[in-house]
Amino acid sequence: VQLQASGGGLVQAGGSLRISCEVFGRTFNRYRYFIGWFRQAPGKEREFVAALKWHEGTTYYSDSVEGRFTISRDNAELRMYLQMNTLTHEDAAVYYCAAATGIVAGTIRRPSEYKYWGQGTQVTVSS
């Protein structure tokens, strides 16, 4: 399974941005995979942002983004999206998409649970 994130860029505080992640690979079984977004700002640890259980569409969010960000997927195109609204400087980071199988909801926020990672896309928030 390979992942490719795109769509990052510069946005003003209070603005919106949508980033996407394309999933590649014939081994991707949509009935088994969780797909998530993580982010990492300079000098900080990688942190969970949002995830979804691909087949069911069940979504999970960190407290810091719930209500502002929306994770979704296009089942036909094998793409995942993160719609980010009301962005703040605290949201500026490199955003990574990741994929995992065999995890439970209780561990979905742990980066170590995800086996496959995309290359990251930079989100910058200006004043």
Accessible surface in RSA format (square Angstrom, percent):
REM  Atomic radii and reference values for relative SASA: ProtOr
REM  Chains: A
REM  Algorithm: Lee & Richards
REM  Probe-radius: 1.40
REM  Slices: 20
REM RES _ NUM      All-atoms   Total-Side   Main-Chain    Non-polar    All polar
REM                ABS   REL    ABS   REL    ABS   REL    ABS   REL    ABS   REL
RES VAL A   1    30.53  20.1   0.00   0.0  30.53  73.6   0.00   0.0  30.53  82.8
RES GLN A   2   129.12  72.2 125.33  91.6   3.79   9.0  37.60  80.0  91.52  69.4
RES LEU A   3    13.12   7.3   0.00   0.0  13.12  33.0   0.14   0.1  12.98  34.9
RES GLN A   4    95.22  53.2  93.60  68.4   1.61   3.8  12.13  25.8  83.09  63.0
RES ALA A   5     3.20   2.9   0.00   0.0   3.20   7.3   0.00   0.0   3.20   8.5
RES SER A   6    48.87  41.3  44.92  59.9   3.95   9.1  35.73  76.1  13.14  18.4
RES GLY A   7    40.73  50.2   0.00   N/A  40.73  50.2  27.42  75.2  13.31  29.8
RES GLY A   8    29.24  36.1   0.00   N/A  29.24  36.1   2.13   5.9  27.11  60.7
RES GLY A   9    29.25  36.1   0.00   N/A  29.25  36.1  29.21  80.2   0.03   0.1
RES LEU A  10   128.25  71.4  95.97  68.7  32.27  81.1  95.97  67.4  32.27  86.8
RES VAL A  11    19.40  12.8  14.37  13.0   5.03  12.1  19.40  16.9   0.00   0.0
RES GLN A  12   121.93  68.2 118.07  86.3   3.85   9.2  30.98  65.9  90.95  69.0
RES ALA A  13    47.09  43.3  24.93  38.5  22.16  50.4  25.34  35.7  21.75  57.6
RES GLY A  14    50.40  62.2   0.00   N/A  50.40  62.2  24.92  68.4  25.48  57.1
RES GLY A  15    22.78  28.1   0.00   N/A  22.78  28.1  22.20  60.9   0.58   1.3
RES SER A  16    59.40  50.2  38.94  52.0  20.46  47.1  21.72  46.3  37.68  52.8
RES LEU A  17    37.11  20.7  32.04  22.9   5.07  12.7  37.11  26.1   0.00   0.0
RES ARG A  18   135.12  56.7 116.93  59.6  18.19  43.3  24.38  33.3 110.74  67.1
RES ILE A  19     0.04   0.0   0.00   0.0   0.04   0.1   0.04   0.0   0.00   0.0
RES SER A  20    14.54  12.3  14.37  19.2   0.17   0.4   6.02  12.8   8.52  11.9
RES CYS A  21     0.08   0.1   0.00   0.0   0.08   0.2   0.08   0.2   0.00   0.0
RES GLU A  22    46.77  26.8  46.77  35.4   0.00   0.0   1.88   3.6  44.88  36.6
RES VAL A  23     5.41   3.6   0.00   0.0   5.41  13.0   0.00   0.0   5.41  14.7
RES PHE A  24    78.15  39.1  74.19  46.0   3.95  10.3  78.15  47.4   0.00   0.0
RES GLY A  25    40.01  49.3   0.00   N/A  40.01  49.3  22.44  61.6  17.57  39.4
RES ARG A  26   247.57 103.9 208.13 106.1  39.44  93.9  91.26 124.7 156.31  94.7
RES THR A  27    98.43  70.0  82.06  83.2  16.38  39.0  86.05 115.6  12.39  18.7
RES PHE A  28    19.13   9.6   0.63   0.4  18.50  48.1   0.78   0.5  18.35  52.5
RES ASN A  29    59.41  41.0  53.69  51.9   5.72  13.8  15.94  38.4  43.46  42.0
RES ARG A  30    78.86  33.1  77.60  39.6   1.27   3.0  15.85  21.7  63.01  38.2
RES TYR A  31   143.21  66.9 122.56  69.7  20.65  53.7  79.78  60.0  63.43  78.2
RES ARG A  32   137.49  57.7 123.43  62.9  14.06  33.5  45.16  61.7  92.33  56.0
RES TYR A  33    10.22   4.8   9.33   5.3   0.89   2.3   0.04   0.0  10.19  12.6
RES PHE A  34    11.79   5.9  11.79   7.3   0.00   0.0  11.79   7.1   0.00   0.0
RES ILE A  35     0.00   0.0   0.00   0.0   0.00   0.0   0.00   0.0   0.00   0.0
RES GLY A  36     0.00   0.0   0.00   N/A   0.00   0.0   0.00   0.0   0.00   0.0
RES TRP A  37     0.00   0.0   0.00   0.0   0.00   0.0   0.00   0.0   0.00   0.0
RES PHE A  38     0.00   0.0   0.00   0.0   0.00   0.0   0.00   0.0   0.00   0.0
RES ARG A  39    11.95   5.0  11.95   6.1   0.00   0.0   2.12   2.9   9.82   6.0
RES GLN A  40    59.92  33.5  55.55  40.6   4.38  10.4  11.69  24.9  48.23  36.6
RES ALA A  41    21.61  19.9  18.13  28.0   3.49   7.9  18.71  26.4   2.90   7.7
RES PRO A  42   129.70  94.5 101.37  92.4  28.32 103.0 113.55  93.8  16.14 100.3
RES GLY A  43    92.70 114.3   0.00   N/A  92.70 114.3  45.64 125.2  47.06 105.4
RES LYS A  44   137.78  67.2 125.75  77.2  12.02  28.6  82.31  74.1  55.47  59.1
RES GLU A  45   154.33  88.6 141.26 106.9  13.07  31.1  58.48 113.1  95.85  78.3
RES ARG A  46    74.69  31.4  60.07  30.6  14.62  34.8  14.83  20.3  59.86  36.3
RES GLU A  47    77.18  44.3  72.92  55.2   4.27  10.2  29.55  57.2  47.63  38.9
RES PHE A  48    14.42   7.2   7.33   4.5   7.08  18.4   7.33   4.4   7.08  20.3
RES VAL A  49     0.36   0.2   0.28   0.3   0.08   0.2   0.36   0.3   0.00   0.0
RES ALA A  50     0.00   0.0   0.00   0.0   0.00   0.0   0.00   0.0   0.00   0.0
RES ALA A  51     0.00   0.0   0.00   0.0   0.00   0.0   0.00   0.0   0.00   0.0
RES LEU A  52     2.15   1.2   2.15   1.5   0.00   0.0   2.15   1.5   0.00   0.0
RES LYS A  53    62.26  30.4  62.26  38.2   0.00   0.0  20.15  18.1  42.11  44.9
RES TRP A  54     0.03   0.0   0.03   0.0   0.00   0.0   0.03   0.0   0.00   0.0
RES HIS A  55    87.10  47.6  74.08  51.5  13.02  33.3  43.44  44.8  43.66  50.8
RES GLU A  56   106.20  61.0  70.84  53.6  35.35  84.2  30.87  59.7  75.33  61.5
RES GLY A  57    26.23  32.3   0.00   N/A  26.23  32.3  10.22  28.1  16.01  35.9
RES THR A  58    57.93  41.2  49.16  49.8   8.77  20.9  43.67  58.7  14.26  21.6
RES THR A  59    57.56  40.9  37.99  38.5  19.57  46.6  14.57  19.6  42.99  65.0
RES TYR A  60    40.78  19.0  35.80  20.4   4.98  12.9  28.07  21.1  12.71  15.7
RES TYR A  61    32.92  15.4  26.39  15.0   6.53  17.0  20.20  15.2  12.72  15.7
RES SER A  62    17.32  14.6  15.49  20.7   1.83   4.2  16.96  36.1   0.36   0.5
RES ASP A  63   138.34  96.9 113.06 112.5  25.28  59.8  39.75  93.5  98.60  98.3
RES SER A  64    63.82  53.9  40.80  54.5  23.01  53.0  49.55 105.5  14.26  20.0
RES VAL A  65     0.22   0.1   0.19   0.2   0.03   0.1   0.22   0.2   0.00   0.0
RES GLU A  66   110.95  63.7  91.52  69.2  19.42  46.2  29.20  56.5  81.75  66.7
RES GLY A  67    79.65  98.2   0.00   N/A  79.65  98.2  41.31 113.4  38.34  85.9
RES ARG A  68    53.31  22.4  48.77  24.9   4.54  10.8  37.60  51.4  15.72   9.5
RES PHE A  69     5.05   2.5   0.00   0.0   5.05  13.1   0.00   0.0   5.05  14.5
RES THR A  70    72.16  51.3  71.42  72.4   0.74   1.8  44.02  59.1  28.13  42.5
RES ILE A  71     4.96   2.8   0.00   0.0   4.96  12.0   0.00   0.0   4.96  13.5
RES SER A  72    50.49  42.7  46.10  61.5   4.38  10.1  35.34  75.2  15.15  21.2
RES ARG A  73    72.78  30.6  53.15  27.1  19.62  46.7   1.48   2.0  71.30  43.2
RES ASP A  74    48.97  34.3  43.32  43.1   5.65  13.4  12.48  29.4  36.49  36.4
RES ASN A  75    62.25  42.9  57.84  55.9   4.41  10.6  19.82  47.7  42.43  41.0
RES ALA A  76    94.91  87.3  56.45  87.1  38.46  87.5  66.32  93.4  28.59  75.7
RES GLU A  77   107.89  61.9  95.19  72.0  12.70  30.2  22.19  42.9  85.70  70.0
RES LEU A  78    36.57  20.4  36.57  26.2   0.00   0.0  36.57  25.7   0.00   0.0
RES ARG A  79    68.40  28.7  68.40  34.9   0.00   0.0   7.68  10.5  60.72  36.8
RES MET A  80     0.00   0.0   0.00   0.0   0.00   0.0   0.00   0.0   0.00   0.0
RES TYR A  81    35.13  16.4  35.13  20.0   0.00   0.0  17.48  13.1  17.65  21.8
RES LEU A  82     0.00   0.0   0.00   0.0   0.00   0.0   0.00   0.0   0.00   0.0
RES GLN A  83    58.24  32.6  58.12  42.5   0.12   0.3  28.38  60.4  29.86  22.6
RES MET A  84     0.00   0.0   0.00   0.0   0.00   0.0   0.00   0.0   0.00   0.0
RES ASN A  85    55.57  38.3  55.57  53.7   0.00   0.0  13.97  33.6  41.59  40.2
RES THR A  86    78.20  55.6  76.26  77.3   1.94   4.6  49.66  66.7  28.54  43.1
RES LEU A  87     0.91   0.5   0.00   0.0   0.91   2.3   0.00   0.0   0.91   2.4
RES THR A  88    51.93  36.9  50.58  51.3   1.35   3.2  48.08  64.6   3.85   5.8
RES HIS A  89    89.60  49.0  79.01  54.9  10.59  27.1  57.05  58.8  32.55  37.9
RES GLU A  90   132.35  76.0 112.91  85.4  19.44  46.3  64.07 123.9  68.27  55.7
RES ASP A  91     0.33   0.2   0.33   0.3   0.00   0.0   0.00   0.0   0.33   0.3
RES ALA A  92    28.60  26.3  23.38  36.1   5.22  11.9  23.73  33.4   4.87  12.9
RES ALA A  93     2.77   2.5   1.40   2.2   1.37   3.1   2.69   3.8   0.08   0.2
RES VAL A  94    40.00  26.3  39.81  36.0   0.19   0.5  39.81  34.6   0.19   0.5
RES TYR A  95     0.00   0.0   0.00   0.0   0.00   0.0   0.00   0.0   0.00   0.0
RES TYR A  96    37.86  17.7  37.86  21.5   0.00   0.0  10.12   7.6  27.74  34.2
RES CYS A  97     0.00   0.0   0.00   0.0   0.00   0.0   0.00   0.0   0.00   0.0
RES ALA A  98     0.00   0.0   0.00   0.0   0.00   0.0   0.00   0.0   0.00   0.0
RES ALA A  99     0.00   0.0   0.00   0.0   0.00   0.0   0.00   0.0   0.00   0.0
RES ALA A 100     0.55   0.5   0.06   0.1   0.49   1.1   0.55   0.8   0.00   0.0
RES THR A 101    43.72  31.1  27.76  28.1  15.96  38.0   2.80   3.8  40.92  61.9
RES GLY A 102    79.06  97.5   0.00   N/A  79.06  97.5  43.90 120.5  35.16  78.7
RES ILE A 103    14.55   8.3   2.85   2.1  11.70  28.2   4.91   3.5   9.64  26.2
RES VAL A 104   100.33  66.0  96.20  87.1   4.13  10.0  99.99  86.9   0.34   0.9
RES ALA A 105    50.35  46.3  41.48  64.0   8.88  20.2  41.76  58.8   8.60  22.8
RES GLY A 106    69.29  85.4   0.00   N/A  69.29  85.4  38.76 106.4  30.53  68.4
RES THR A 107    25.54  18.2  25.30  25.6   0.24   0.6  23.98  32.2   1.56   2.4
RES ILE A 108     0.08   0.0   0.08   0.1   0.00   0.0   0.08   0.1   0.00   0.0
RES ARG A 109   113.24  47.5 105.73  53.9   7.51  17.9  51.28  70.1  61.96  37.6
RES ARG A 110   127.62  53.6 126.19  64.3   1.43   3.4  35.13  48.0  92.49  56.1
RES PRO A 111    46.71  34.0  44.19  40.3   2.52   9.2  44.43  36.7   2.28  14.2
RES SER A 112   102.54  86.7  61.82  82.5  40.72  93.8  59.59 126.9  42.95  60.2
RES GLU A 113    58.45  33.6  44.05  33.3  14.40  34.3   4.39   8.5  54.06  44.1
RES TYR A 114     9.11   4.3   0.00   0.0   9.11  23.7   0.42   0.3   8.68  10.7
RES LYS A 115   159.53  77.8 130.41  80.0  29.12  69.3  89.00  80.1  70.54  75.1
RES TYR A 116    56.14  26.2  53.45  30.4   2.69   7.0  33.13  24.9  23.02  28.4
RES TRP A 117    78.31  31.4  47.84  23.2  30.47  71.5  38.24  20.4  40.06  65.0
RES GLY A 118     8.04   9.9   0.00   N/A   8.04   9.9   1.83   5.0   6.22  13.9
RES GLN A 119   114.34  63.9  83.60  61.1  30.74  73.2  70.69 150.5  43.65  33.1
RES GLY A 120    12.62  15.6   0.00   N/A  12.62  15.6   0.35   1.0  12.26  27.5
RES THR A 121    16.31  11.6  10.91  11.1   5.39  12.9   7.14   9.6   9.16  13.8
RES GLN A 122    91.53  51.2  83.61  61.1   7.92  18.9  46.20  98.3  45.33  34.4
RES VAL A 123     0.00   0.0   0.00   0.0   0.00   0.0   0.00   0.0   0.00   0.0
RES THR A 124    57.60  41.0  57.41  58.2   0.19   0.5  43.84  58.9  13.77  20.8
RES VAL A 125    10.58   7.0   0.00   0.0  10.58  25.5   0.00   0.0  10.58  28.7
RES SER A 126    35.67  30.1  29.35  39.2   6.33  14.6  30.62  65.2   5.05   7.1
RES SER A 127   116.29  98.3  70.58  94.2  45.71 105.3  67.95 144.7  48.35  67.7
END  Absolute sums over single chains surface
CHAIN  1 A     6577.3       5034.5       1542.8       3196.1       3381.2
END  Absolute sums over all chains
TOTAL          6577.3       5034.5       1542.8       3196.1       3381.2
